[in-house]
Amino acid sequence: METGTKKVTFEVPKIEQVSQNNHTIFDYMQSAFVKVPNLYATFALN
């Protein structure tokens, strides 16, 4: 039985892949959470 939903995949960026302005976000997340959660890392691409 199929539910009709699709699985969506997305690439989680590394700090080297985001803009210089978003490096600050990564640094803050790393200091607060030890690692950057995937969802927040993906937001840094925008």
N, CA, C and O of each residue as an XYZ file, in Angstrom:
184
protein
N       0.849     -1.182      0.000
C       0.000      0.000      0.000
C       0.888      1.237      0.000
O       1.763      1.391      0.852
N       0.655      2.093     -0.945
C       1.449      3.303     -1.081
C       0.685      4.493     -0.501
O      -0.523      4.625     -0.698
N       1.407      5.357      0.218
C       0.755      6.490      0.871
C       0.675      7.728     -0.012
O      -0.044      8.671      0.317
N       1.397      7.742     -1.121
C       1.363      8.901     -2.000
C       2.334      9.994     -1.616
O       2.325     11.063     -2.225
N       3.169      9.754     -0.626
C       4.163     10.755     -0.248
C       5.502     10.403     -0.884
O       5.815      9.233     -1.101
N       6.272     11.421     -1.172
C       7.590     11.220     -1.758
C       8.655     11.553     -0.738
O       8.492     12.449      0.089
N       9.737     10.820     -0.811
C      10.880     11.085      0.045
C      11.718     12.173     -0.624
O      12.066     12.058     -1.799
N      12.036     13.210      0.111
C      12.832     14.308     -0.406
C      14.208     14.241      0.246
O      14.329     14.134      1.467
N      15.227     14.304     -0.576
C      16.582     14.329     -0.042
C      17.223     15.669     -0.369
O      16.879     16.302     -1.367
N      18.138     16.092      0.459
C      18.863     17.325      0.218
C      20.263     17.177      0.769
O      20.508     16.418      1.707
N      21.176     17.918      0.166
C      22.569     17.868      0.584
C      22.770     18.781      1.787
O      22.343     19.936      1.782
N      23.419     18.256      2.809
C      23.746     19.057      3.987
C      25.137     19.645      3.753
O      26.113     18.908      3.612
N      25.222     20.964      3.712
C      26.515     21.591      3.385
C      27.512     21.533      4.539
O      27.147     21.413      5.709
N      28.762     21.620      4.167
C      29.839     21.785      5.144
C      30.131     23.280      5.227
O      29.710     24.049      4.363
N      30.833     23.675      6.241
C      31.099     25.102      6.448
C      31.813     25.724      5.247
O      31.625     26.906      4.961
N      32.627     24.942      4.548
C      33.350     25.451      3.386
C      32.420     25.772      2.218
O      32.807     26.507      1.309
N      31.207     25.234      2.229
C      30.288     25.399      1.110
C      29.314     26.570      1.263
O      28.569     26.871      0.331
N      29.306     27.224      2.405
C      28.371     28.329      2.611
C      29.093     29.659      2.487
O      30.322     29.720      2.524
N      28.318     30.717      2.340
C      28.910     32.045      2.180
C      29.661     32.465      3.442
O      29.445     31.933      4.531
N      30.534     33.422      3.255
C      31.326     33.922      4.387
C      30.423     34.471      5.494
O      30.725     34.306      6.676
N      29.325     35.119      5.123
C      28.396     35.653      6.121
C      27.788     34.545      6.974
O      27.522     34.747      8.159
N      27.568     33.373      6.377
C      26.963     32.279      7.124
C      27.968     31.488      7.957
O      27.572     30.634      8.751
N      29.244     31.758      7.789
C      30.245     31.127      8.645
C      29.997     31.501     10.109
O      30.213     30.687     11.007
N      29.550     32.712     10.341
C      29.245     33.158     11.704
C      28.162     32.293     12.316
O      28.235     31.936     13.492
N      27.153     31.953     11.520
C      26.074     31.084     12.003
C      26.629     29.718     12.372
O      26.308     29.181     13.432
N      27.457     29.156     11.505
C      28.056     27.855     11.790
C      28.873     27.905     13.075
O      28.761     27.017     13.920
N      29.695     28.941     13.222
C      30.526     29.062     14.425
C      29.669     29.132     15.684
O      29.991     28.508     16.695
N      28.578     29.892     15.621
C      27.685     29.996     16.774
C      27.051     28.648     17.092
O      27.010     28.235     18.251
N      26.557     27.966     16.066
C      25.919     26.662     16.282
C      26.904     25.648     16.854
O      26.557     24.865     17.738
N      28.130     25.670     16.345
C      29.125     24.738     16.864
C      29.441     25.018     18.328
O      29.644     24.087     19.107
N      29.483     26.281     18.703
C      29.772     26.590     20.104
C      28.578     26.273     21.010
O      28.759     25.908     22.172
N      27.362     26.411     20.479
C      26.169     26.162     21.291
C      25.796     24.680     21.367
O      25.384     24.194     22.420
N      25.941     23.962     20.244
C      25.473     22.577     20.162
C      26.582     21.556     19.931
O      26.287     20.366     19.817
N      27.826     21.967     19.859
C      28.992     21.148     19.553
C      29.050     20.791     18.065
O      30.139     20.737     17.494
N      27.920     20.550     17.440
C      27.888     20.349     15.993
C      26.687     21.086     15.441
O      25.753     21.400     16.179
N      26.703     21.358     14.165
C      25.614     22.092     13.534
C      24.534     21.100     13.095
O      24.814     20.203     12.300
N      23.305     21.247     13.602
C      22.222     20.358     13.163
C      22.003     20.472     11.648
O      22.125     21.559     11.082
N      21.684     19.360     11.000
C      21.524     19.324      9.548
C      20.539     20.359      9.025
O      20.793     20.987      7.997
N      19.437     20.541      9.704
C      18.435     21.489      9.235
C      18.992     22.909      9.225
O      18.773     23.653      8.270
N      19.706     23.286     10.272
C      20.295     24.623     10.323
C      21.392     24.780      9.281
O      21.531     25.849      8.687
N      22.157     23.752      9.057
C      23.196     23.809      8.031
C      22.597     24.037      6.658
O      23.151     24.780      5.849
N      21.473     23.403      6.394
C      20.798     23.575      5.107
C      20.266     24.991      4.957
O      20.303     25.545      3.858
N      19.776     25.585      6.026
C      19.321     26.981      5.970
C      20.458     27.905      5.557
O      20.214     28.936      4.930
N      21.689     27.560      5.895
C      22.831     28.426      5.599
C      23.103     28.537      4.104
O      23.831     29.433      3.676
N      22.532     27.645      3.309
C      22.700     27.731      1.857
C      21.905     28.875      1.261
O      22.237     29.358      0.179
N      20.881     29.310      1.934
C      20.005     30.358      1.376
C      20.463     31.741      1.724
O      19.830     32.720      1.327
